[in-house]
Amino acid sequence: MELDELSEAIILLVRAGVFMRIAFCFFRMMGNEDERLMYKKRAIHAGVFYIIAESVWQLKDIVFYYFA
């Protein structure tokens, strides 16, 4: 039971962190036109990280379901 609670807490932290990172990048893009491409790339990388992180947790759940 503790492992499930810990994984849910980590998933929540990852989701909140990625959301805050993307929001920060968008605000910086609005404020500074010279560095717009750099912050756009960083926002895209944060989105890719989110997709990979969610995939890892889904694979973990599948493996635990299969072997448990």
PyMOL commands that place a pseudoatom at each C-alpha (Angstrom):
pseudoatom trace, name=CA, resn=MET, resi=1, chain=A, elem=C, hetatm=0, pos=[0.000, 0.000, 0.000]
pseudoatom trace, name=CA, resn=GLU, resi=2, chain=A, elem=C, hetatm=0, pos=[2.839, 2.416, 0.769]
pseudoatom trace, name=CA, resn=LEU, resi=3, chain=A, elem=C, hetatm=0, pos=[4.380, 1.878, -2.669]
pseudoatom trace, name=CA, resn=ASP, resi=4, chain=A, elem=C, hetatm=0, pos=[1.136, 2.909, -4.377]
pseudoatom trace, name=CA, resn=GLU, resi=5, chain=A, elem=C, hetatm=0, pos=[0.890, 6.063, -2.264]
pseudoatom trace, name=CA, resn=LEU, resi=6, chain=A, elem=C, hetatm=0, pos=[4.509, 6.926, -2.989]
pseudoatom trace, name=CA, resn=SER, resi=7, chain=A, elem=C, hetatm=0, pos=[4.084, 6.437, -6.732]
pseudoatom trace, name=CA, resn=GLU, resi=8, chain=A, elem=C, hetatm=0, pos=[0.926, 8.574, -6.734]
pseudoatom trace, name=CA, resn=ALA, resi=9, chain=A, elem=C, hetatm=0, pos=[2.783, 11.343, -4.905]
pseudoatom trace, name=CA, resn=ILE, resi=10, chain=A, elem=C, hetatm=0, pos=[5.647, 11.224, -7.409]
pseudoatom trace, name=CA, resn=ILE, resi=11, chain=A, elem=C, hetatm=0, pos=[3.222, 11.296, -10.340]
pseudoatom trace, name=CA, resn=LEU, resi=12, chain=A, elem=C, hetatm=0, pos=[1.513, 14.341, -8.822]
pseudoatom trace, name=CA, resn=LEU, resi=13, chain=A, elem=C, hetatm=0, pos=[4.867, 16.096, -8.359]
pseudoatom trace, name=CA, resn=VAL, resi=14, chain=A, elem=C, hetatm=0, pos=[5.905, 15.317, -11.945]
pseudoatom trace, name=CA, resn=ARG, resi=15, chain=A, elem=C, hetatm=0, pos=[2.613, 16.634, -13.326]
pseudoatom trace, name=CA, resn=ALA, resi=16, chain=A, elem=C, hetatm=0, pos=[2.791, 19.823, -11.262]
pseudoatom trace, name=CA, resn=GLY, resi=17, chain=A, elem=C, hetatm=0, pos=[6.462, 20.365, -12.113]
pseudoatom trace, name=CA, resn=VAL, resi=18, chain=A, elem=C, hetatm=0, pos=[5.939, 19.954, -15.845]
pseudoatom trace, name=CA, resn=PHE, resi=19, chain=A, elem=C, hetatm=0, pos=[2.915, 22.252, -15.789]
pseudoatom trace, name=CA, resn=MET, resi=20, chain=A, elem=C, hetatm=0, pos=[4.886, 24.921, -13.926]
pseudoatom trace, name=CA, resn=ARG, resi=21, chain=A, elem=C, hetatm=0, pos=[7.868, 24.554, -16.281]
pseudoatom trace, name=CA, resn=ILE, resi=22, chain=A, elem=C, hetatm=0, pos=[5.709, 24.933, -19.393]
pseudoatom trace, name=CA, resn=ALA, resi=23, chain=A, elem=C, hetatm=0, pos=[3.891, 27.924, -17.875]
pseudoatom trace, name=CA, resn=PHE, resi=24, chain=A, elem=C, hetatm=0, pos=[7.239, 29.522, -16.966]
pseudoatom trace, name=CA, resn=CYS, resi=25, chain=A, elem=C, hetatm=0, pos=[8.527, 29.022, -20.507]
pseudoatom trace, name=CA, resn=PHE, resi=26, chain=A, elem=C, hetatm=0, pos=[5.398, 30.565, -22.022]
pseudoatom trace, name=CA, resn=PHE, resi=27, chain=A, elem=C, hetatm=0, pos=[5.616, 33.591, -19.729]
pseudoatom trace, name=CA, resn=ARG, resi=28, chain=A, elem=C, hetatm=0, pos=[9.280, 34.044, -20.596]
pseudoatom trace, name=CA, resn=MET, resi=29, chain=A, elem=C, hetatm=0, pos=[8.436, 33.784, -24.318]
pseudoatom trace, name=CA, resn=MET, resi=30, chain=A, elem=C, hetatm=0, pos=[5.902, 36.589, -23.961]
pseudoatom trace, name=CA, resn=GLY, resi=31, chain=A, elem=C, hetatm=0, pos=[8.371, 38.770, -22.104]
pseudoatom trace, name=CA, resn=ASN, resi=32, chain=A, elem=C, hetatm=0, pos=[11.461, 38.300, -24.226]
pseudoatom trace, name=CA, resn=GLU, resi=33, chain=A, elem=C, hetatm=0, pos=[11.154, 38.030, -28.007]
pseudoatom trace, name=CA, resn=ASP, resi=34, chain=A, elem=C, hetatm=0, pos=[14.900, 37.477, -28.516]
pseudoatom trace, name=CA, resn=GLU, resi=35, chain=A, elem=C, hetatm=0, pos=[14.917, 34.179, -26.612]
pseudoatom trace, name=CA, resn=ARG, resi=36, chain=A, elem=C, hetatm=0, pos=[11.542, 32.959, -27.865]
pseudoatom trace, name=CA, resn=LEU, resi=37, chain=A, elem=C, hetatm=0, pos=[12.903, 29.944, -29.772]
pseudoatom trace, name=CA, resn=MET, resi=38, chain=A, elem=C, hetatm=0, pos=[14.970, 28.787, -26.797]
pseudoatom trace, name=CA, resn=TYR, resi=39, chain=A, elem=C, hetatm=0, pos=[11.994, 28.827, -24.421]
pseudoatom trace, name=CA, resn=LYS, resi=40, chain=A, elem=C, hetatm=0, pos=[9.758, 27.183, -27.019]
pseudoatom trace, name=CA, resn=LYS, resi=41, chain=A, elem=C, hetatm=0, pos=[12.259, 24.350, -27.301]
pseudoatom trace, name=CA, resn=ARG, resi=42, chain=A, elem=C, hetatm=0, pos=[12.410, 24.034, -23.508]
pseudoatom trace, name=CA, resn=ALA, resi=43, chain=A, elem=C, hetatm=0, pos=[8.606, 23.876, -23.286]
pseudoatom trace, name=CA, resn=ILE, resi=44, chain=A, elem=C, hetatm=0, pos=[8.529, 21.140, -25.930]
pseudoatom trace, name=CA, resn=HIS, resi=45, chain=A, elem=C, hetatm=0, pos=[11.209, 19.197, -24.061]
pseudoatom trace, name=CA, resn=ALA, resi=46, chain=A, elem=C, hetatm=0, pos=[9.167, 19.471, -20.864]
pseudoatom trace, name=CA, resn=GLY, resi=47, chain=A, elem=C, hetatm=0, pos=[6.145, 18.087, -22.726]
pseudoatom trace, name=CA, resn=VAL, resi=48, chain=A, elem=C, hetatm=0, pos=[8.204, 15.182, -24.079]
pseudoatom trace, name=CA, resn=PHE, resi=49, chain=A, elem=C, hetatm=0, pos=[9.482, 14.487, -20.553]
pseudoatom trace, name=CA, resn=TYR, resi=50, chain=A, elem=C, hetatm=0, pos=[5.892, 14.401, -19.294]
pseudoatom trace, name=CA, resn=ILE, resi=51, chain=A, elem=C, hetatm=0, pos=[4.874, 11.882, -21.953]
pseudoatom trace, name=CA, resn=ILE, resi=52, chain=A, elem=C, hetatm=0, pos=[7.851, 9.648, -21.163]
pseudoatom trace, name=CA, resn=ALA, resi=53, chain=A, elem=C, hetatm=0, pos=[7.274, 9.904, -17.398]
pseudoatom trace, name=CA, resn=GLU, resi=54, chain=A, elem=C, hetatm=0, pos=[3.594, 8.954, -17.731]
pseudoatom trace, name=CA, resn=SER, resi=55, chain=A, elem=C, hetatm=0, pos=[4.548, 6.056, -20.005]
pseudoatom trace, name=CA, resn=VAL, resi=56, chain=A, elem=C, hetatm=0, pos=[7.009, 4.732, -17.444]
pseudoatom trace, name=CA, resn=TRP, resi=57, chain=A, elem=C, hetatm=0, pos=[4.367, 4.736, -14.706]
pseudoatom trace, name=CA, resn=GLN, resi=58, chain=A, elem=C, hetatm=0, pos=[1.868, 2.999, -16.990]
pseudoatom trace, name=CA, resn=LEU, resi=59, chain=A, elem=C, hetatm=0, pos=[4.443, 0.331, -17.847]
pseudoatom trace, name=CA, resn=LYS, resi=60, chain=A, elem=C, hetatm=0, pos=[5.140, -0.142, -14.132]
pseudoatom trace, name=CA, resn=ASP, resi=61, chain=A, elem=C, hetatm=0, pos=[1.440, -0.689, -13.475]
pseudoatom trace, name=CA, resn=ILE, resi=62, chain=A, elem=C, hetatm=0, pos=[1.196, -3.182, -16.339]
pseudoatom trace, name=CA, resn=VAL, resi=63, chain=A, elem=C, hetatm=0, pos=[4.204, -5.151, -15.081]
pseudoatom trace, name=CA, resn=PHE, resi=64, chain=A, elem=C, hetatm=0, pos=[2.909, -5.215, -11.494]
pseudoatom trace, name=CA, resn=TYR, resi=65, chain=A, elem=C, hetatm=0, pos=[-0.524, -6.311, -12.699]
pseudoatom trace, name=CA, resn=TYR, resi=66, chain=A, elem=C, hetatm=0, pos=[0.969, -9.048, -14.856]
pseudoatom trace, name=CA, resn=PHE, resi=67, chain=A, elem=C, hetatm=0, pos=[3.294, -10.499, -12.207]
pseudoatom trace, name=CA, resn=ALA, resi=68, chain=A, elem=C, hetatm=0, pos=[1.096, -9.956, -9.140]
for i in range(1, 68): cmd.bond("trace and resi %d" % i, "trace and resi %d" % (i + 1))
show_as sticks, trace
zoom trace
